[in-house]
């Protein structure tokens, strides 16, 4: 196929990345709450906590309740991260600490757009290719895309918490396809994860393209 009808893209580490590291950002917010931490140790703890968490998807949950479930999901990861490095009990009020941290990742400040992203999106649009996002991010993604001025490139956004399934599950990909009335063979999916993006897309018949940042 010389040209797909639609190209789906992952979000984090594909379209945009984190400035510095999660450990650095979490650590800065922790210091503002009077808790000093080692950023590298916290970053490793975050990765371990994130990797051990269940998928960020909530089948059977009413849409109105999803934002609260998203918040709780990330709260558990953050709490576990600080527990792993032995400083969780140093917070006077972890709830008060976590709220501003959670909102911070809905803004432009912690993110940067990769240099090749805008030229690629503009080129594909000029070729008449529809563009969509398929991501295991939560509903803060809408605000992030607006803040980074990326929303205008995409005609669909499919996130795991709204699709009731996280990549590499086929349901999130078929949900995205249905928004474009598109057959799997007419679509590409580009992402940085071998399992979630490349293999997940291939399993439903979409051409998977692994992006190595």
SVG drawing of the C-alpha trace seen along z (x, -y; Angstrom):
<svg xmlns="http://www.w3.org/2000/svg" viewBox="-22 -26 42 37">
<polyline fill="none" stroke="black" stroke-width="0.4" points="0.0,0.0 1.6,-3.2 -0.5,-5.4 -2.8,-4.6 -6.2,-6.1 -5.3,-6.9 -2.2,-7.0 -2.5,-6.5 0.2,-7.6 1.0,-7.0 1.4,-10.1 4.1,-10.0 7.6,-9.3 6.2,-9.4 4.7,-12.9 6.1,-14.5 8.4,-13.6 9.0,-14.6 11.4,-17.5 14.1,-15.9 12.6,-12.9 9.6,-12.0 11.9,-11.6 13.1,-15.2 9.6,-16.6 8.2,-14.5 11.2,-15.4 10.8,-19.1 7.2,-19.0 8.3,-16.9 10.9,-19.5 8.2,-22.2 6.4,-20.0 9.5,-19.7 10.5,-16.3 14.0,-15.9 14.5,-12.9 17.1,-11.6 15.7,-12.2 17.3,-9.2 16.1,-6.8 12.6,-8.2 12.7,-7.8 13.6,-4.1 10.9,-3.7 8.3,-5.3 9.2,-3.0 8.9,0.0 5.6,-1.2 4.2,-2.1 5.3,1.2 3.6,3.2 0.3,1.3 -2.8,2.7 -3.8,1.3 -5.1,-2.3 -8.6,-1.2 -11.8,-0.8 -14.3,1.4 -17.9,1.0 -17.2,-2.4 -19.7,-5.1 -18.0,-7.9 -18.7,-10.5 -16.7,-8.5 -13.6,-8.0 -11.7,-11.2 -11.8,-10.2 -10.6,-6.6 -7.8,-8.1 -6.7,-10.3 -6.8,-7.3 -4.8,-5.2 -2.0,-7.7 -2.2,-8.5 -1.5,-4.8 1.6,-4.9 2.9,-8.0 2.4,-6.8 4.0,-3.5 7.0,-5.3 7.7,-7.3 7.1,-4.2 9.7,-2.3 12.4,-4.9 11.2,-5.1 10.0,-8.7 6.2,-8.5 5.8,-9.0 7.7,-12.3 4.7,-14.0 2.5,-15.9 -0.4,-15.6 0.2,-13.4 -3.2,-14.3 -2.4,-18.0 1.0,-17.3 -0.4,-15.0 -3.2,-17.3 -1.0,-20.0 1.4,-17.4 -1.3,-15.6 -2.6,-18.9 0.9,-19.8 1.0,-17.0 -2.1,-18.4 -0.1,-21.5 2.6,-22.2 5.4,-22.8 6.5,-19.2 6.5,-18.3 8.5,-19.0 7.5,-18.2 10.0,-16.2 11.5,-18.1 10.3,-15.8 6.6,-15.8 5.1,-18.9 6.8,-18.5 5.5,-14.9 2.0,-15.8 1.8,-18.7 3.2,-16.5 0.6,-13.7 -2.2,-16.2 -1.1,-17.6 -1.3,-14.1 -4.9,-13.8 -4.1,-11.2 -6.4,-11.3 -4.5,-11.3 -5.5,-9.9 -4.0,-9.2 -4.2,-5.8 -2.8,-6.2 -2.8,-4.6 -2.7,-8.2 -5.7,-9.4 -8.2,-12.2 -5.5,-14.9 -4.2,-14.2 -6.9,-16.5 -5.5,-19.4 -1.9,-18.5 -2.6,-18.4 -4.3,-21.8 -1.5,-23.3 1.1,-22.0 -1.0,-23.2 -1.2,-19.7 -4.9,-19.1 -5.6,-20.6 -3.7,-17.8 -5.9,-15.0 -9.5,-14.0 -9.7,-11.3 -8.2,-10.7 -8.7,-7.3 -7.5,-6.8 -7.5,-3.6 -9.7,-5.0 -12.5,-5.8 -12.0,-2.7 -12.2,-0.4 -9.0,1.3 -5.3,0.4 -2.8,1.2 -1.9,3.9 -5.6,5.0 -7.3,5.2 -10.4,3.3 -8.6,-0.1 -7.4,0.3 -10.8,1.4 -12.4,-1.6 -10.0,-3.9 -10.6,-2.3 -14.4,-2.7 -14.0,-6.5 -12.5,-6.6 -14.8,-3.9 -11.6,-2.2 -10.4,1.4 -7.3,2.5 -5.4,2.9 -6.0,-0.8 -4.3,-2.0 -0.8,-2.4 0.1,-2.8 3.3,-4.5 4.6,-4.2 7.7,-3.6 6.6,-0.4 7.3,3.0 4.5,4.8 1.9,2.1 2.2,0.3 4.0,2.5 2.7,5.9 -0.7,4.6 -1.4,3.0 -0.2,6.0 -2.4,8.3 -5.5,6.6 -4.2,6.2 -2.9,2.7 0.6,2.0 2.7,1.4 5.7,-0.9 8.1,-0.9 9.6,-4.3 13.0,-4.2 13.6,-7.6"/>
</svg>
